[in-house]
């Protein structure tokens, strides 16, 4: 279970949430697929957790290009995630969950599924986490489970320093140093 408190920012997709603020973060309206790289480059701290929770499924095939999790976003997340950082994905729509899973599984040289790191994280026979590791359920998650839907979850963790190529580690250290200077 993820129990530590994370300060940071949230990219909010629903209009009613824009303008709300918490003591530990800020909310803003942005298109994560387009703006993530710019937003994270301006963030002064290390990127330790990215969570993508029940994104719009865009069911029609011609609208799949509008899905949040696209290769450029995944590349940007993987490039900026600090060693030991985590990516949590969740959906109540199997097709969307599989699409997100496939995109992050494609980065298996840099990201490991949490059950390979922490065997105490229970997964079903298809590799989906049985429980929400965040400790707090979203309103969508509560509603979907109340309606009898299954929630599909995966948690990935950035590989250890030893696993990463040397040039990748040095670029992360440089990136982290430059952020500390901001």
Buried (B, 14 or more C-beta within 10 A) or exposed (E): EBEEEEEBBBBBBEEEEEEEEEEEEEBEEBEBBEBBBEBBBEEEEBBBBBBBBBBBBBEEEEEBEBBBBBEEBBBBBBBBBBBEBBBBBBBBBBBBBBBBBEBBBEBEEBBBBBBEBEEEBEBEEEEBBEEBBBEEBBEBBEEBBEEEBBBBBBBBBBBEEEEBEEEBBEEBEEBBEEBEEE
